[in-house]
Structures are given as structure tokens and as C-alpha cells.
Amino acid sequence: MGNKAFFYLISICIATTLAAQTKEKQWMLGPFERPVNAQPVLQSDSTSYFVDPMTQKKAHWESMATFNPAAMVNGDSIYVLYRAEEKLGEKEIGGHRSRIGMAISADGTHFTKRSEPIFYPNNDDQKENEWPGGVEDPRIVQTEDGLYVLTYTQWNRKVPKLAVATSKDLVHWDKHGPAFKNHRDGLYLDRETKSGAIVTELKNGKLVAAKINGSYWMYYGVPHIWLAHSTDLIHWTPLETHEDKLAPVLSPRPGYFDSWLVEAGPPPILTDKGIVVLYNAGNSQAVGVKDLGNRVYTGGQALFDVNEPWKLLDRTDQPFIKPELPFEKSGQYEDGTTFLEGLVWFKGAWFLYYGTADSMVGVVSTQK
């Protein structure tokens, strides 16, 4: 065997080993694998632009980064809704302006982008919540009758707020404002809320928003994960204790990969074992896993009771995905992230989309 053939085989073996993910517990989704020689599926583009309603000027809306993706199957394609940042000088993380773009794929890995954002801060009744920072970090579900429900973060550079919007075509949207605006006279409007992941179930090969005991349920928040319920997917009521305080249902653990924070990931899946919640986990090297790195974002899975969505049954002791490849550890967030936000069932396999280092979009999938 020649040297070229030998090194080619070695590289394939390394890539295959890196691609494989372990399945620690039987109830977990997966195992997920990276494509061989994995590359980002979406990246920034300094040439695309649109006329921004905020400034009435041309904005290069995805010139800084494209990351943190939601995902939805529509017909025979996967639609990814991704957070796109416009570069505004040399500002730090959180100082640029975010909008949401859309890309379409027939195979889950090769995408065509729309040239303009499909969701953005406009001159509408949400401007006080979305100007000047924008709209961030989408998650999306669909109802059985075909309505798309988007949860996202409104960022006015003062308080991040979890908000809801709906659409019938993924392009034209109705904004409904902060998810908790009607709860207890707006008690949570001035408190940080974000990352709303609505529970779904697989029906006839399609993921749809699931009702449990007559209500929809949403896991949300950081550094703990909290829970909320709704009858219409628009107005939400947080789960609170008898002392009228938020009741965390998943919290960081000293000594583990999720020692710094936990944050809701893509829409959870209702299974015959329970509700499987994929979550984002931050590591604190001081009290967490020493060799994982500090402030590194990995992915965990937790199992909740199907009849009592607040009741934790089990959780993983190891991350099932973590930053390993160069594009997952370079960019705005150099500590590294595999930030999970989009999960779909497509042609007999799970496709999981994630943001990498606050800069690009990656994908892992299960074998068909």
C-alpha cells in the first residue's frame, strides 16, 4: 500500500471515530453521528442584504455570523431558520444586530438560502422589545392543522424576552409579543427569559405540538430550565411553587459537564419512555469537568414523566455531543459550542442542527 493510500485510510478512520456519538441510556435519542469530513452547513455571507426598516438603509444582515438554528420539515425538504448577525463595528457578543434567515435542503446537509431575512425587527408593536438588538435563537413547532409557532428571544439590549410568533407559510409572521406578558400583571416582563422549547410528538411521521392533560408544555430558560403551559401556544403560564416563585425542573450539577448552566435545546420529544429533553450544558471548570474546558457548551439529554412534565426521571452523566472539530471551537465564542436548537424527523432519521461557536451551523444525524 502506498503512503497516500495509507494516510487516506487513517484519515477516514479518524473521521469515522470522531463522527460516532455514544448512547449512554436506552431512552435517549440517537446515537447521532457527524458526517465524514464534517463541515458547517451554513456560514456568514457579506454580500446578502436588504433594506432595514430600523434604519431605512441597506443592511448586510448576515455579515457577522449565522448560527443557532431552528428546523422544520415542510413537504420533501428541511427548512432551517437560523439566527443571522449583522456586523456592527467590533462590538462584543450581544452588541451586533440579529435577524432570522431561512435555508432549504432536500437532503439535510446541502442548503440554499433565501437572500433576505424572513423575520426581523420591524416598525411594529414589538419595536420596544426588539430594537436595536434584534431577534435571536429561534425554536419552531407546527400544530396538527399546519400553523407554525416560533419561539424566539427579543433583544432590546436591556432585557432578553422570550416571545412568540405564528405563521402559515414560514415567511409571513404575526408577532404576539412576550410569552408571559399576561401572567400576574406582567411580573416577568423585566426579567430575563429565553429559549422556549415546546414539547412535540411524532404523528404519522411528522412532528407536531403535543398536548399533555389538555395543555401544551414548554421547557425554557437559563441557567436553570423552567416549565410553562398553555392552551393556545401563544399565552403561557410559568410553573410556580406554592410560594409563587419559578420552579426549576432541571439545574446545573457540580462535578458534571453541566456544572455552570443548563438551557433548553430543540423542541422536546414525547416518547413511550417519557419526554426526552435535549438541552445545552455549560461547564464550569472550577466545579465541573476539568479536562472539558471552561465555559464550553455541550449537549445533554434528560427524561421527564409523560403525565407530570416537571418530574425528572433520569439524565445523562456524559455529554452526547461536544465541540470537537475546528469550526466548533473557533469564531465569536472561542471556548467552543455545539448549541442545540433544531431537531427534525426526516426520511427515516433524526437530524439535529446546532450553532458552532456563535458563528456557523452544523448538523449530526442518526443512521436510517
N, C-alpha and C positions, 0 to 999 in steps of 0.2 A: 504493500500500500504506500502510495506517495505521501509526501509531507502535507500537501494541500488537502488530500482526501482525509488524512488522519485528523488534521485540525478542524476540518469541516464536521466530522463526526463528533469530535469533542465539543464543539460549539453547540451542536444540536442537543447533545446530552445535557449540557449545562442549561440551555434554554428550556428543555423539557422539564428538568428538575425544578427550575425556578417557576415554571408555569403552574405546577401542581399545587393545589391547596389541600390541606388536611380537613377531614370531617371528624371533629372531636366527639360529637354526640349524635345519636341516631335521629333525633328530631330536627336537626339543623337542615337548612337549605344548603345544597351543594353536593359534593365539593366543586368549587369554582376553579377554573384554570385560565391563566393568561394565554393569549395566542403565542405561538412560537415566534421569537423575534418581535415581541410586542412593541408597538409604537402608540403614541397618542392618536385618538381618532378625531379629535377636534383641537385646533390651535388658533391663536390670535391672528388677526388679519388687519393690517394697517390701511388697506385700500377700500374696504367697505365703509359706506357712510349713509346717513340720512339727515334730514333737516329736523333738528331737535326742537320740540315745542317749548322747552325751557328757555332756550337762547335765541331761537329763530335763526340759527346758524347751522352750517354743515358740521356734523359730529362724526368722527371716526370711532364708532360706538364699540368696536371690539379690538381696538388697537393695543390694549394693555394685556388682556388675558381672556380666555374662555374656559370656564370651569364649573364645578358644582351643578351637575345635570339632573333634570327630571327626565323620565322616559315613559312613552305610551305607545302601544300598538294600535295602528289605525289601518284597517284593510290588510294588505300584504307587506306593510312596511313598519319600521320603528321610527317614531318621531322623538327626537331628543330636544328638550327645552333647556338651554344652558344659560348660565349667568355670564354675561359679557361685560368687561370693564373697559371704559374709555380712559386712556392715559391722560391725566391732568397734571402735567408737570412731573415732579419727582416725589409726589405725596406718598405717605406710608400706606400700609394696608388699611382699608376703610376710608381713604381720602380720595379715591377716584370715583367715577360715576358708573353705576351698574344698570344694565337693561337685560332683557331676556330675548335671546335669539332662538331660532329653530333650525334643526338639521334633520334630513330624512335619509333612511338607509333601507335597502332591500335585503341586506344580509347581516346587519347588526354591527358591521365594522367599517364599512366604507360609506361616507356621508356626503350629501350635497346640502350646502347651507342656503337659507334664504338670505337675500342681500340686505334686508332691513330687519330690525328687531320686531318681534310680534307683541311685545309687552314692555311698557316703559312709562316713566313719569310723564304725565300729560297735564294740560291746563284743565284739570278736572277737580272734583270734590275731594280728592286724596292728595292734593299737592302739599298740604301742610305736613303730611306724613312721609312723602316720597321725594320732596325737593330738599336739598340739592343732591343727596347721596344716591337715590335711585331705588331700584327693586332688585332683590337678591334671592339666591338659594331656593329655587322652586322645587316643590314636590307636586305630583299630579295624580289624580284618580279619575275614574269615569263611573257614572251611575249606570244602572241597568237600562235606563231609557236613553242613554247616549250623551248626557250632559257631562262636560269636563269641569272638574273642580281643581283649581290651583291654589295651593297654599304657598306663601312667599313672605319674605321679610321686607317691610318698608323701612327705609333708612334715610331719615332727615338729618343725620349727623348729630342727633341728640339722644333719641331713644329708639332702638330697633323694635319694630312691632310686627307680630305675626298677623297676616291679613289673608283674605280670601277673595278669589275672583272666579267667575264661571264663564264658559264658552260652549258653543255648539259646534265650532269648526276649528278650534285651536288658533285662530287668527284674530277674531273679533271678540273682545272681552268686556264683561261687566264687572267693575270693581265694587266690592261690598264693604271694604274698609277693614279695620282691625277685628280679629275673630272674637275678642272678648269685650267689645265696646259696650254691649248692653248688660254685661254682668255686674251686678252690685254698683250701679251708677258709674260705670267706667273705672272701677277700682284699679284695674291692671293697665290702664292706658299709658301711665307714666312709668311702668316697669318693663324691663327687658323681656320680650317674648319672641320666640323664633322657632324654626324647624318643626313644622307641623306635618306629621306623617299619619294619614288616615288609614285605618285598617281595611284591607281588601280581602276578597276570596276569589278563587278560580272557579268560574262557572262556564261550562260549555267551552272550555279552552280559552276563556277571556277573563282577565282580572277586572273586578268591579267592586265598588264600595260596599262593605258588608255591614249589615245591621245585627247587633247583638242585644237581645232583650228589648227590641223596639227602638234602639238608638244606634247612631254611628259613633265611633270612638276614634280619638286621635291622640297619639303619643307625641309629645312636643317638649322643647326646651333644652337648656344647657345652663349650668354644669350638671344638674340633675335632669332626669326625664320625668315629666309630669303627664297627666292624663286629663282629657276633656271629652265631653259627649255632646251630641247634637241630634235634633230630629230632622234638620233640613240641610246640613252640611255647610251652612253659612253662619248661623249664630251658635256660638259654642259656650258651654258652661264648664269651667275647670273643676276637677275633682278636689274637694277640700276636706279637711279634717273637721271634727266637731268643734274645733277652736277657730274655724273659718280661716285656716291657713292652707296654702297649697300642700298637697300630699305627694311627695316624690315616690315614684314606683320603681325607679332604678337610680342608683347613686354610685359615685366613684368608690373604688376599693383600694386602700393602701396595700401594697405588695403585689399588685397586678398591673396588667397593661392599661387598665382604665382607672388608674390611681388619681389622675388630675381632673378629668371631666368625662361625662357621657353626654351624648347628643343624639336625638332621634335621627335615623337614617331614612331610607326609602319607605314608602307605604308598607306596613307590616302585612303578613300573610296569615289568614285564618286556615289552619290545617286540622287534621284529625287528632293531632297531638296537643294542640293549643295554638295560641297566637305567637308566631315567630317574628320577633322584632330584630332587625338588623340595625345596629347602632354604631355611631362613631365614638371612638375612645381616645382620649388624650393621656399620655404617660407623663408622670412627674418623676424624674429620675431619682429625686431625693427620697421618695417613699414608694416608688413603683418598681419597675424592672430596670436594673442598672444598665444592661447591655442593649436596651431598646433605643436609648437616646431620650433627650429631654424634649417635651412638648411635641413629640411625634404623634401623629394621628393614625390609628389603625382601625380595624373593624372587628366588632364582636357580635354575638347573637344571644338573645335572651328569649325564654319561653314563658308566656303568661297564660293563665287559666282562661278557657274559652267563655265561661259564664261569669267570671269575675276578672275583667281585664286588668285590674290593679294588682292581682295576686301573682307574684313572681314564683314560677315553678323551678326554673333552672337557668343557668347562664354559662357561657363558655369561660374556661380558665386561660385560654390562649387566644390571641387574635387569629381569625381565619384569613385575614388579608392584612398586609402591611407594606409600607414603602420599601421596595427592593431595587427597582430599576432607576436608571439615571433621571428619567423625566418625572419620576415620582418624588424625587428628592432635590429638584432644582427649580428655581423660579422665585416667586414672591415669598413663598414660605419654605425656606431652605431646610428646616428641620424635617420636612417630608410629610406628605399626607396621601392617604387613599380615602378620600372623603366621600362616603356612600350617599347617593340621593335618588338614583333611578333604577328600578327593577321591573323587568317585564318577562312574561312567558311568551316565547316566540319560536314557532316551528319546532316544538318539542324540547325546548331547552330554556333555562333561565339565563338572561343577560343582565348583568349588574354594571351600571355605569357610575363612575366616581371622578371626583376632581383630584388633580395631582398638583400639590404644592401651590395651590391657589393660582394655577396658570394654564392647565390643559385638562383634557378629558380622556380617561382611559376606560377600558372595558375588560371584564372577565366573564366567563360563561361556563355552564355545565355541559357535559357531553350529551349528545342526543341519544 
